[in-house]
C-alpha cells in the first residue's frame, strides 16, 4: 500500500480506516491525516495495545487494501 497516496487522498480513504477501527473518532482521524505513524499511535492509545500489535494490524489492513486507488 502506498501511504503517500493515502495521505494525499485522506478525505476519501479515512472512511476505510474508520470502518476498520471503529473507536477512532473524527477528531483523531483528522489529526492522523493519512500519516501511518500517527495511525499506529492512535490505535495503540485507543485500543490499549502495544506498538508491535498495532503494526501487525496495520500490515494486515494494508494487505487487504493493497489495490487502493483514489476515485
Buried (B, 14 or more C-beta within 10 A) or exposed (E): BEBEBBBEBBEEBBEEBBEBBEEBEEEBBEBBEBBBEBBBBBBBEBEEBEEEBBBEBBEEBBEEBEEBEEE
